[in-house]
Every structure is written in C-alpha cells, then in structure tokens.
Amino acid sequence: MSLNDPQWGKRGGGGGGSGGPPDLDEIWRNVNRRLSNLLGRRGSNEPDDGTGRPRPSMPVGSAAVVALLVVVIWFASGFYIVDEGRRGVVTRFGKYTETTQPGPRWHLPFPIEAVDVVDFSQVKTIEVGYRNVPGVRTKVEREAVMITEDENIIDIQFAVQYNLKSAEDYVFSNRRPDLMVSFVAETAIREVIGKSKMDFALYEGREQIAKQTEQLMQQMLDRYRTGVFVQKVTLQNVLPPDKVQAAFDDAQKAGQDRERLKNEGQAYANEVVPRARGMASRLLEEANGYNSEVVQKAEGDASRFRSVLGEYQKAPSVTRDRLYLDMMQSVIGSSPKIIVDQRSGSGSLLYLPLDKLMQQAGPGAPPTAPEATPPPTRAPEPPATVDPARSRESLRNRER
C-alpha cells in the first residue's frame, strides 16, 4: 500500500478500530511474543494464540540443530588466508604457537587461538634528522646535530630502509619495534661519527660511514631481538652547522688553495729535478771521459818514452837528432817561416808577406800571385853565384 493512499491507516488489523496509523507498542509486543514462542517461553501478560492456552516449547531436536549450527559457525571461524609476502603468527591463550606460511590455514577459533598476519614484503623507511612532509622537508635539529672525534659539530640527515625477518620476535619480543629501529639508528650513527674526523665525514668517508652504521644497527637489533633486517642506510646530507657555514667555506677555500700551490710546487719540482739530475749525469760522464782520456794519454806517453829510451840506449846520437827534428817540426810547422840566406854576396833583401798571403788563401780561394814589397833603395850590385852544396850544409847547421 502506498503512503499516499488516503485509506492508509484506516483499515483494520493493526491500528484497532480508530482508523489511525499502526501502534508501535503493539508491533513491539507482537515481536516479543513471537521471539518468546520461538525460544519456548511464554509471554508474561498475553496468551500466545488468543485462546488462553500457551503454546508448547521448542522440541529437543530443534535445539540440537541450533547448537550444531553454532558449533559449525564457530569451527568455520578458524579458517584464514595468508597472502603472499605475509606470515601468520598464531597464539594460543596469548602464547606464541607457530608461524604459518602463505596459503589457506586454520587455527582453533576464538578464544582458544588467535592469529596476527604480519607483512614481510613491505620495505619500511625511517628518517633521522629530517621529516618529509608533502612538499616540504623539515629539519629535526635534535636528531641531526652530532659531534665528531676532533670535536667539531656537523649536521647529518639519513634514511634507513628495513623489512622483517622474524615474525615471532617482531610481534612478541618488543612492544614498539619500529620506534626502537629509529632509536637504534640514531645511536649507531652517533657512535660511528664520534670515531671519525670532520673532513672524513664530510667528503671521502660518506659511504664507509653508511656501511659501518648499517652493520652496527644490525648487531644491536639482533641483540634486542626485534626481528628486523636492515637493508640499506642512505646519507642524505652531511653539512656543517648553518651558523659556521661561511667560516667553513673560507677554510675549505684556503685548503683548496693550499692543495693547488702544493701541486704547482710538485709539478715544478718534477720538471727541475730530472733536468738537474740529467745535467749532473752528463757532467759526471764528461769527467769520467776526461779522466779516461788523460790516463790513457799519460800511459801512452809513458809507453812511448820507454820505447824511445830503449832506442836511445842503442843509438844516442841518432835518437837525439831524431828528437830534435821532431821537436822543430812540431814547433816550426805551425808558424809562418821566412828563410833568408845571409851568406850570399847579394846586398839586397826581398821581403814577401807570406803570413798574410797564407791567411788570405783560405779553403777554396783562388791562388793569387804574391806581391813583392820593394826594399829600401840601394845601389844595384851584380848577383853573386851560390854554391848549392854549401847552401845545403849551411841550412843543416842552422837547423841543428
């Protein structure tokens, strides 16, 4: 019947003879009466069937069926499914019983046993020294400030990625294992930074610090039985404090200038030292060569002197003449010579500049006729005849 029907509520059956809407109290009493009949109880004020006689209670077979249905439902409530990458932790009266693998499983229903499904595949991340709010990165000063071995202060921000390796330890050994991972991460990196120099932490030692922190965290978490496996520690920022950033930049620039000057000096030394060593080696070789030359020449002179001595002892006069001729040849052979026969009867002297003619006659120069320089004017005299034998004898005597 529609609510817009004008005859709604005026028909008999629920609202009495008044023709109004049904009485809610009457409906509620009818529901209670039906429930009492279903459960085998009798209504308190009204007869069950309108005749004044109570209805009979529920038979025993119907109660058994209901009880069996309840037992089946209770038994079926123990079935559960563990998804891939998860583990089921079963407890019996609050005590750990077993860890179930992925797949359909069953446990004794509540309140005997309960199961907690733990996610093993999820990689969790904690942040130390900062917090990532959507669109904004906030620095946590209390966590980021640390002191180094050389008593300098630095700010470190890093993240730790981890997952679970033991569901029993993760659920039962600690109350808040995720918070414990955060505390352990901060403790571990403070210990590593406290054993490191400032320059090492800022520059070349970042990877080593992250590795040492990861190992130390895993040792501490295993000791506390947290059931957590640390996958990776990532250093986000390692910086000096903001208040000393300008001074630190100046010191860093001075250090770079120092390294640059050292490299320039080393390059100059690498250029000069090998050249000086080469020059010293060359002078040493020249000295050794000169030494060998002088020694060999002295030995040769001594050997020649011994051979001349032996010949001199055999024929002294011949050896003297030979030595004299050799000496005169070595002395006179390298100097210009002019031979004048003074024994001739001629009184005129003809001067020829042989030394200048020899200097002018270089290699490849055409021979030129010598020009005679006229001597001082004297009265001409007849030429005298010269004996060739006498001239040779006089020349020999002069050479001696």
C-alpha positions as CSV (number, residue, x, y, z in Angstrom):
1,M,0.0,0.0,0.0
2,S,1.3,3.4,-0.9
3,L,1.8,6.1,1.7
4,N,-0.2,8.5,-0.4
5,D,-3.2,6.2,-0.3
6,P,-6.0,8.1,1.6
7,Q,-7.2,4.8,3.1
8,W,-3.7,4.1,4.7
9,G,-4.1,3.6,8.4
10,K,-7.8,3.3,8.3
11,R,-8.1,-0.4,7.6
12,G,-8.3,-2.8,10.4
13,G,-5.7,-5.2,11.6
14,G,-3.0,-3.2,13.3
15,G,-4.4,0.1,14.5
16,G,-7.7,-1.0,16.1
17,G,-11.0,0.5,15.1
18,S,-9.8,4.1,15.3
19,G,-8.6,4.1,11.7
20,G,-5.2,5.7,12.6
21,P,-1.7,4.5,11.9
22,P,-0.4,1.2,13.4
23,D,0.6,1.3,17.1
24,L,4.3,0.9,17.6
25,D,3.9,-0.6,21.0
26,E,1.6,-3.2,19.7
27,I,4.1,-4.1,17.0
28,W,6.8,-4.4,19.6
29,R,4.7,-6.6,21.8
30,N,4.0,-8.9,18.8
31,V,7.7,-9.2,18.1
32,N,8.5,-10.1,21.7
33,R,5.7,-12.7,21.7
34,R,7.0,-14.3,18.6
35,L,10.5,-14.5,20.0
36,S,9.2,-16.0,23.2
37,N,7.4,-18.6,21.2
38,L,10.5,-19.4,19.2
39,L,12.6,-19.9,22.4
40,G,10.0,-21.9,24.1
41,R,9.0,-19.3,26.6
42,R,5.5,-18.0,27.4
43,G,4.5,-14.4,27.3
44,S,4.1,-12.6,30.5
45,N,0.8,-10.8,30.1
46,E,-0.9,-12.1,26.9
47,P,-1.9,-15.6,25.7
48,D,0.2,-17.0,22.9
49,D,-2.5,-18.0,20.5
50,G,-5.6,-15.9,21.6
51,T,-7.3,-19.0,23.2
52,G,-5.7,-18.6,26.6
53,R,-3.6,-21.7,26.2
54,P,0.2,-21.4,26.0
55,R,2.0,-22.9,23.1
56,P,4.2,-25.9,23.6
57,S,8.0,-25.2,24.0
58,M,10.6,-25.9,21.2
59,P,11.3,-29.6,20.7
60,V,14.6,-31.0,21.7
61,G,15.7,-31.8,18.1
62,S,15.4,-28.2,17.0
63,A,17.7,-27.1,19.9
64,A,20.2,-29.7,18.8
65,V,20.2,-28.4,15.3
66,V,20.7,-24.8,16.5
67,A,23.6,-25.9,18.8
68,L,25.2,-27.8,15.9
69,L,24.8,-24.8,13.6
70,V,26.5,-22.6,16.2
71,V,29.3,-25.1,16.6
72,V,29.8,-25.3,12.8
73,I,30.0,-21.5,12.6
74,W,32.4,-21.4,15.5
75,F,34.6,-24.0,13.8
76,A,34.5,-22.2,10.5
77,S,35.7,-19.0,12.1
78,G,39.1,-20.6,12.5
79,F,39.8,-20.6,8.7
80,Y,42.0,-17.8,7.4
81,I,44.2,-17.0,4.4
82,V,47.8,-15.7,4.5
83,D,48.6,-13.7,1.4
84,E,51.9,-13.9,-0.5
85,G,54.7,-12.0,1.3
86,R,53.0,-12.3,4.7
87,R,53.2,-14.6,7.6
88,G,50.6,-15.6,10.2
89,V,51.6,-15.6,13.9
90,V,49.4,-18.0,15.8
91,T,49.0,-17.6,19.6
92,R,47.2,-20.0,22.0
93,F,45.7,-18.2,25.0
94,G,48.2,-15.3,24.3
95,K,51.3,-17.6,24.0
96,Y,53.2,-18.0,20.7
97,T,52.5,-21.3,19.0
98,E,53.7,-21.2,15.4
99,T,54.3,-19.1,12.3
100,T,52.3,-20.1,9.2
101,Q,53.3,-19.7,5.6
102,P,51.2,-18.1,2.7
103,G,48.1,-20.0,1.8
104,P,44.7,-21.2,3.3
105,R,45.2,-22.0,7.0
106,W,43.1,-23.0,10.1
107,H,43.5,-22.4,13.8
108,L,41.4,-23.1,16.8
109,P,38.8,-20.4,16.9
110,F,38.5,-17.6,19.4
111,P,39.0,-17.6,22.4
112,I,41.4,-20.5,22.2
113,E,43.7,-19.3,19.5
114,A,44.2,-16.0,17.6
115,V,46.3,-15.1,14.6
116,D,48.1,-11.9,13.6
117,V,49.1,-11.5,9.9
118,V,52.5,-9.7,9.5
119,D,53.6,-8.2,6.2
120,F,57.2,-9.4,5.3
121,S,57.3,-7.9,1.8
122,Q,56.8,-4.3,2.8
123,V,60.0,-2.2,3.0
124,K,59.7,0.3,5.7
125,T,61.7,3.6,5.9
126,I,62.6,5.7,8.9
127,E,64.0,9.2,8.7
128,V,66.6,10.5,11.1
129,G,67.5,14.2,11.2
130,Y,64.6,15.3,9.0
131,R,61.0,14.7,8.1
132,N,59.4,14.7,4.7
133,V,56.1,16.5,4.8
134,P,54.3,16.6,1.4
135,G,56.1,19.4,-0.5
136,V,58.3,20.4,2.5
137,R,61.4,18.9,4.0
138,T,61.7,19.8,7.7
139,K,65.0,19.5,9.6
140,V,64.9,18.0,13.1
141,E,67.7,19.8,14.9
142,R,67.8,17.4,17.9
143,E,68.4,14.4,15.8
144,A,70.7,15.9,13.1
145,V,73.4,17.6,15.3
146,M,76.3,15.3,16.1
147,I,79.9,15.8,17.3
148,T,83.0,14.3,15.6
149,E,86.2,12.9,17.0
150,D,88.0,16.2,16.5
151,E,85.3,18.0,18.5
152,N,83.6,19.6,15.5
153,I,79.8,19.8,15.1
154,I,78.1,18.6,11.9
155,D,74.5,18.0,10.7
156,I,73.7,14.6,9.3
157,Q,70.4,13.6,7.7
158,F,69.9,10.0,6.7
159,A,67.3,7.3,6.0
160,V,67.1,3.6,6.9
161,Q,65.3,1.0,4.9
162,Y,64.3,-2.2,6.6
163,N,61.9,-5.2,6.5
164,L,61.1,-8.1,8.8
165,K,63.0,-11.4,9.1
166,S,61.3,-12.9,12.2
167,A,57.6,-12.5,12.9
168,E,57.9,-14.0,16.4
169,D,60.5,-11.5,17.5
170,Y,58.8,-8.6,15.8
171,V,55.4,-9.3,17.4
172,F,56.3,-10.6,20.9
173,S,59.8,-9.6,21.9
174,N,59.3,-5.8,21.8
175,R,56.3,-3.6,22.3
176,R,57.1,-0.9,19.6
177,P,59.8,-2.3,17.3
178,D,59.5,0.4,14.7
179,L,60.3,3.1,17.2
180,M,63.2,1.0,18.5
181,V,64.6,0.9,15.0
182,S,64.6,4.7,14.9
183,F,66.4,4.9,18.3
184,V,69.0,2.3,17.3
185,A,69.7,4.1,14.0
186,E,70.4,7.4,15.8
187,T,72.6,5.7,18.4
188,A,74.6,3.8,15.8
189,I,75.4,6.7,13.6
190,R,76.4,8.9,16.6
191,E,78.8,6.2,17.6
192,V,80.3,6.0,14.1
193,I,80.5,9.8,13.8
194,G,82.1,10.1,17.2
195,K,85.0,7.9,15.9
196,S,85.5,9.9,12.6
197,K,87.2,13.1,11.7
198,M,85.1,16.0,10.4
199,D,86.8,16.1,6.9
200,F,86.4,12.3,6.6
201,A,82.7,12.5,7.4
202,L,82.1,15.4,5.0
203,Y,83.9,14.2,2.0
204,E,85.6,10.8,1.3
205,G,84.1,8.8,4.2
206,R,80.3,9.0,3.5
207,E,80.0,5.5,2.0
208,Q,82.1,4.0,4.7
209,I,80.1,5.7,7.5
210,A,76.8,4.4,6.0
211,K,78.2,0.9,5.8
212,Q,79.5,0.9,9.4
213,T,76.2,2.3,10.6
214,E,74.3,-0.4,8.8
215,Q,76.4,-3.2,10.4
216,L,76.2,-1.7,13.9
217,M,72.4,-1.3,13.6
218,Q,72.0,-4.9,12.6
219,Q,74.1,-6.1,15.5
220,M,72.1,-4.0,18.0
221,L,68.7,-5.0,16.6
222,D,69.7,-8.7,16.7
223,R,70.8,-8.3,20.3
224,Y,67.4,-6.8,21.1
225,R,65.5,-9.5,19.1
226,T,63.5,-7.0,17.1
227,G,63.1,-9.4,14.1
228,V,64.2,-6.5,11.8
229,F,66.6,-6.8,8.9
230,V,68.4,-3.5,7.8
231,Q,68.6,-3.3,4.0
232,K,70.3,0.0,3.5
233,V,71.4,3.2,5.2
234,T,71.5,6.3,2.9
235,L,73.1,9.5,3.9
236,Q,71.1,12.4,2.6
237,N,73.1,15.5,3.8
238,V,76.3,15.8,5.7
239,L,76.9,19.5,6.3
240,P,78.5,21.8,8.9
241,P,76.1,23.8,11.1
242,D,74.4,26.8,9.5
243,K,76.0,29.3,11.9
244,V,79.5,28.4,10.9
245,Q,78.8,27.7,7.2
246,A,80.5,30.9,6.0
247,A,83.7,30.3,8.0
248,F,83.7,26.7,6.9
249,D,83.6,27.8,3.3
250,D,86.5,30.1,3.8
251,A,88.5,27.4,5.4
252,Q,87.6,25.0,2.7
253,K,88.7,27.5,0.0
254,A,92.0,28.1,1.9
255,G,92.6,24.3,1.9
256,Q,91.9,24.1,-1.8
257,D,94.4,26.9,-2.4
258,R,96.9,25.1,-0.3
259,E,96.5,21.9,-2.3
260,R,96.7,23.9,-5.6
261,L,100.0,25.5,-4.5
262,K,101.4,22.2,-3.4
263,N,100.5,20.7,-6.7
264,E,102.2,23.5,-8.6
265,G,105.3,23.2,-6.5
266,Q,105.3,19.5,-7.0
267,A,105.0,20.0,-10.8
268,Y,107.9,22.4,-10.8
269,A,110.0,20.0,-8.8
270,N,109.1,17.2,-11.2
271,E,110.3,19.4,-14.0
272,V,113.5,20.8,-12.5
273,V,114.8,17.8,-10.5
274,P,115.0,15.4,-13.5
275,R,116.7,18.1,-15.6
276,A,119.3,18.8,-12.8
277,R,119.9,15.1,-12.5
278,G,120.4,14.8,-16.2
279,M,122.9,17.6,-16.2
280,A,124.7,16.1,-13.2
281,S,124.8,12.8,-15.0
282,R,126.2,14.4,-18.2
283,L,128.9,16.3,-16.2
284,L,129.8,13.1,-14.5
285,E,130.1,11.2,-17.8
286,E,132.2,14.0,-19.2
287,A,134.5,13.9,-16.2
288,N,134.8,10.2,-16.5
289,G,135.6,10.6,-20.2
290,Y,138.2,13.2,-19.5
291,N,139.7,11.1,-16.7
292,S,140.0,8.1,-19.1
293,E,141.5,10.3,-21.8
294,V,144.2,11.8,-19.5
295,V,145.1,8.5,-18.0
296,Q,145.3,6.8,-21.4
297,K,147.3,9.6,-22.8
298,A,149.7,9.5,-19.9
299,E,150.0,5.8,-20.2
300,G,150.7,6.2,-24.0
301,D,153.3,8.9,-23.3
302,A,155.0,6.7,-20.7
303,S,155.0,3.8,-23.1
304,R,156.4,6.0,-25.9
305,F,159.0,7.3,-23.5
306,R,160.1,3.8,-22.6
307,S,160.3,2.8,-26.3
308,V,162.3,6.0,-27.1
309,L,164.5,5.3,-24.1
310,G,165.3,1.8,-25.4
311,E,166.2,3.2,-28.8
312,Y,168.2,6.0,-27.2
313,Q,170.3,3.5,-25.3
314,K,171.0,1.7,-28.6
315,A,172.0,4.8,-30.6
316,P,172.1,8.0,-28.6
317,S,173.3,10.4,-31.4
318,V,170.7,9.2,-33.9
319,T,168.0,9.4,-31.3
320,R,169.0,12.9,-30.3
321,D,168.9,14.1,-33.9
322,R,165.5,12.4,-34.4
323,L,164.1,14.0,-31.3
324,Y,165.4,17.4,-32.4
325,L,163.9,17.2,-35.8
326,D,160.6,16.1,-34.4
327,M,160.5,19.0,-32.0
328,M,161.5,21.5,-34.6
329,Q,158.9,20.2,-36.9
330,S,156.2,20.5,-34.2
331,V,157.2,24.0,-33.3
332,I,158.0,25.5,-36.7
333,G,155.4,23.6,-38.6
334,S,152.5,25.6,-37.1
335,S,154.0,29.0,-37.6
336,P,154.8,31.1,-40.7
337,K,158.5,30.9,-41.8
338,I,160.8,33.0,-43.9
339,I,164.2,31.7,-44.8
340,V,166.9,34.2,-45.8
341,D,170.3,33.2,-47.0
342,Q,172.7,35.7,-45.3
343,R,175.8,34.1,-46.8
344,S,175.1,35.1,-50.3
345,G,177.0,38.1,-51.6
346,S,173.9,40.0,-52.6
347,G,173.3,43.1,-50.6
348,S,169.5,43.4,-51.5
349,L,166.7,41.9,-49.3
350,L,163.4,40.9,-50.9
351,Y,160.6,40.8,-48.3
352,L,157.5,38.7,-49.0
353,P,154.5,38.9,-46.6
354,L,154.0,35.2,-46.6
355,D,152.0,35.1,-43.4
356,K,149.3,37.5,-44.8
357,L,149.2,35.6,-48.1
358,M,148.7,32.3,-46.2
359,Q,145.8,33.9,-44.2
360,Q,144.2,35.2,-47.3
361,A,144.5,31.8,-49.1
362,G,141.5,30.1,-47.4
363,P,139.9,26.8,-48.5
364,G,138.5,27.3,-52.0
365,A,140.2,30.6,-52.5
366,P,142.0,31.0,-55.9
367,P,145.7,31.3,-55.7
368,T,147.0,34.9,-56.1
369,A,150.4,35.9,-57.2
370,P,152.4,37.3,-54.3
371,E,153.3,40.9,-54.4
372,A,156.8,41.9,-53.5
373,T,157.3,44.7,-51.2
374,P,160.2,46.8,-52.5
375,P,163.0,47.2,-50.0
376,P,164.7,50.5,-49.3
377,T,166.5,51.8,-52.4
378,R,170.2,50.9,-52.7
379,A,172.7,50.8,-55.4
380,P,172.3,47.8,-57.6
381,E,175.0,45.2,-57.3
382,P,175.8,42.3,-59.6
383,P,174.3,39.0,-58.4
384,A,176.6,36.5,-56.7
385,T,176.7,32.9,-57.5
386,V,175.6,30.5,-54.8
387,D,177.1,27.1,-54.3
388,P,174.3,24.6,-53.9
389,A,176.3,22.2,-51.7
390,R,177.4,25.0,-49.5
391,S,173.8,26.2,-49.1
392,R,172.6,22.8,-48.0
393,E,175.4,22.4,-45.5
394,S,174.7,25.9,-44.0
395,L,170.9,25.1,-43.7
396,R,171.7,21.8,-41.9
397,N,173.9,23.6,-39.5
398,R,171.3,26.2,-38.8
399,E,168.6,23.6,-38.1
400,R,170.9,21.9,-35.6
